[in-house]
């Protein structure tokens, strides 16, 4: 077991939503020495570069352009970068930070000093479709649609403040923010490139995200016509593919077909995986049509929890250290 402070870790962008959540995870670890930057030097490139190069693992919780700038500051070949932006998620020189992707992904994450943490919507989507494509059940050129419902924390500090102010003023609704709000209506969401590439799809899905008036929790649903899959494909065949793909995955739970424990009076609980690093996978529907559903905590497995999991894999410590299921 690693001794106290065995690994030096720095979070660049520690004031953002993901950065703050990462601190929650890391401060509880006795094998981590957190490198901190003085608040008045957060934008000092010299001090940031010093800390980035002093770290065994540095998390980049920054906008895309700032992440690219930070990555260029690192000259220490032993510093591992785990980037939470979309800047490097389809870059072949960066390992994609989804250990459950396939049998070799943990080896790639372990060997690489550049890891692109997966997006929240993308994580839920890819974990649904990739096993079915790999198993030959879902054609790569299937015209997929996907819908995502997420808590407002996914929009960062500004959106959190906006929602909390509105809900404090009108806790029983009545404000425009009390209703779900679809967005990315031009169908060009920033997660689409990784969804297509790592889902092994011939084209990106038609993706419709919606933000709801709750802090966190995320579900992605993908409707399928079974008659458009292989002849005779049943809902249970899709579940069998999930069970085979995720048989040894501690953070993925595959639920039985039409699981009633997750349908209270017919309604699905989007927040049922909150405060965990777990992904729940479901297949709902009938003999003709099904709806694939994945659920996760968008600040956990969808962001900071996933980043910690990738760090654990890379450092060779128990993957579940500091994380819950």
N, C-alpha and C positions, 0 to 999 in steps of 0.2 A: 504494500500500500504506500502511496505517495506520502511523504512527510509534510508537515505544515509549511505552507508557502513554497512548495516544490516548483510551481509554475507561475511565472510572472505574466499577468494578463492586463491589457490596456483596452479601454473602450473609447474610441474616438467618435465623438457625437453622443456623449453621455447624458446630455440634457433632453434628448428626444424620447419618444414613447418607448421604442425598442431598447434604447440605451438604458433608460431608467429601469425597465423590467429586467434587463441583463444584470444590473447591479443587484437587484433583489435575489437573483439566483446565485450570483458569484460571492456576495458577502457572507452567505451561509456556509461556504466551503472552507475547510481547514487546509486544503491542498493548494489553495490559490493565494498568491500575493497580488493584490490589486494595485496597479500603478495609477496614480491619480494626477490630474492636471489642475493647477490653481484656476479658479473660475475666471480670473482676469487675464489668463493666458490661453484660454480655450481656442482662440483664433491665431495664436502665435505659431507660425509654421516651424520655427526652429525648435520650440519646446515640443510640439506635436511630433516632429521627426525624431527627436531624441527618445521619446517614450515609445513610439512605434518600433524603433530599432532595438529598444531594450527589452521588448516583450517576447515571450515564447509564443503567445497567441495575442493578436490584436483584432478586435472587432471593429468594423467600420459601420457605424450607424449614421449614415450621411446620405444626402442626395447623390444622384448618379455622378455628376461632374465632380463633386467634392470627393467622392470615393476614388475616382480615377486619379485625382491629384494626390490623395493620401497614399494610394498604392505606389505611386511613382516616388514617394519619399523613402520607401523601404529599401535599404541596401544590405541589411543583415540577412544572409541566406537562411538563417535558422528561425527567423520570424515567420510564423504562419498567420496569414490574413484570412479572416472570415468576414465576408462582405455581405451586408444586409440589404443593399440596394439592388436595382435591376441591371447594374452596369455590366456584370460579367456572367450572367446566368446562361448565356448561350455561347460563351467564349470557350473554345476547345482547350485553352491553356489553364482553365480553372475547373476544378472538380465541382460537380453539381452537388449541393449539400442536401441530398435526400437519401439517407443510408438504405432505405427500403426499396429503392428504385429497381435494383436487380442484384444478382448474386455477387457481382464484382464491385459494387459501388462503395462499400466500406473500405476495400483495399485502395480504391482511388482517393478517397478522403484521407485515409491514413497516410498515404504516400505524398500527397500534394501539400505544398505550402501556400496554395491559393485556393480557397473554397468559397463558392458563391452560394450563400444561404438562399433556400427556396422561398418563393413568394407564398403568401397565405392562401389566396385563391388557387394558385397553381399547384400547391402541395395537395390540397383536397381533390382537385381535378385529376392530377396525374396518378395519384394513388388509386383512383377509381378506374381509369381507362387503360393504363399501361399493362396491368396483368392480363386484361382481356385481349389486347392487341398481341401481346407476346404469346398467348395461348391459341391464337388463331380464331378466337370467337368474335372479335370485333374487327371488321375490315379497316385498314388504315385510311381508306378513302371514304369511310362512312361520314355523311354530312351531319356532324354532331352539333347539338345545341347544349348549352350549359347555363344554369342560373345559380347565382350565389347570393345568399343573404348573410350580411355581416354586421357586427356591432360597430358603433361609431368610433371606437378606439383605433380602428384600422385607418382612419383618416389623419392620425397624428394629433399633436397637441392643440392645434388651432381648432380642429373639428371637435375634439373632446371639450374644449372650453365653450364652443358655440352651443353644443348640445346640453352641457350641464347648466349653462346659464338659462337656456330656454326651459329646461325641465324644472329647474328651481323656481322659475317664475310662474310656470303653469304645470304643476306636477300631474294634473289630471287630464292633460291634453289641451287641444284647442289651438296650439301653435302648429305651423307648417312642419316643424321638426318632429311632431308627435306621430306622424305617419311614415311608413317606409318610403324611401326615395331612390328610385332607379337612377343610375348614372352611367357614364361612358357610353352614351347613346349613339355615338358615331361608330361604335363597334370596333374601337381600336385600343382596347385596354392594354396597359403596359405589360401585363403578364402573358399575353398571347404568344409571343415568341417561344418562351420556355414551355408553355403548355403544349404547343405543337411539337417542338423538338424532342422534349423528354417524354412526351406521350407517344412518340413515334407515329405521328399523324401526317397524312399527305397534305392537309390544309388545317388552318386554325379553326376552332369551333366558333359558332355564333355565340358570343359570351355576353350575358346580361347580369351585371352585378347590382345589388340593391343594398343600401345601408338602412338599418333599422334603429329605432329609438332605445337601444340597450347598449351597454358598455362594450361587451365582448361576447364572443361566440360566433361561429361561422358554419354554414352548411353550403355545400355545392350539390346540385341535383342535375343529372344527365338523363333525359328520357330516351328510350330506345323502342323501336318496333322490332319485336322478336322475329317477325317474318323477313326482315331485311338483314338478319344475321345468317349464320349457317343453317342449312335445313335441319329442322327438328330441335333447334337450340331452345332450352328451357331456362327459366329463372334459376333453377337449382344448378345448372351447368355454370352459370356466372359465379354463383357462390362457391362452387367447387374450385374454380380458378382462383378466387380470392383466398380460399383456405390453403390451397397448395402454395401460392406465392408468399403468403404472410404467415406460414405455419410456425416459424421460429422468431417472429417479430414481436418484441415485448410491447411496443407502442402502437400496434395496430390490432383492433378488435373487430372481427367479422361476426355480425349478428345474424341469427336465423332469418329466413324469408318471412316478410310481413311481421316482424317482431312486435308484438303488442305491448311489450314493456316500454317501448319508446313512442307509443301512440296513445296518448291520454285523451280518451273520447274522440279519437281520430286525428288528433293534432300532434305534430312533431315538435320536440323540444330542441331548439337550435342551440341552447346553452348547456346541453347535457354533458359535454366534455370539458367544460370550463375548469380552470385550476389544475389541469393535467397537461401532459405532453402526449396524450393519446389521440389517435384518430379512430373514429367509429365508422364502419362501412355497412351499408344496408342495401338490400334489393327489395323494393316494394312493387306491387302491381298485380298482374294476372297472367293468363296463358298467352295473351296477345301482346301486351305492352308492359314494360317495366320502367321504373324510375330508380336509377342508381343514386345513392345519397352518401355523402361523406360529411362528417362533423368533426370539428376541432376547435380549440381555443385559438383565436387569431393572434393573441399575444404569446401563446405557449408554443404548440407545435407549428403554428403559423408564423412565428417570428423568433422571439428570444429563446424559447424552449428548444426549438430546432437548432439554433445556433450553439447552445450549450451541448446538445447531443452531438453535433458535429465536432465540437472541441474535444469532447470525451473520446470519440472515435479516433481522432487524429493523435491525441496524446497517449492512447493505449490504456486509459483507465476504464473502469466499469462504465459501460454506456449509460446506465441508468442513474449514475451518481448525480445527486442534486435534483432529480426529476421524478415526477409522480405519474402513475397511471390510473 
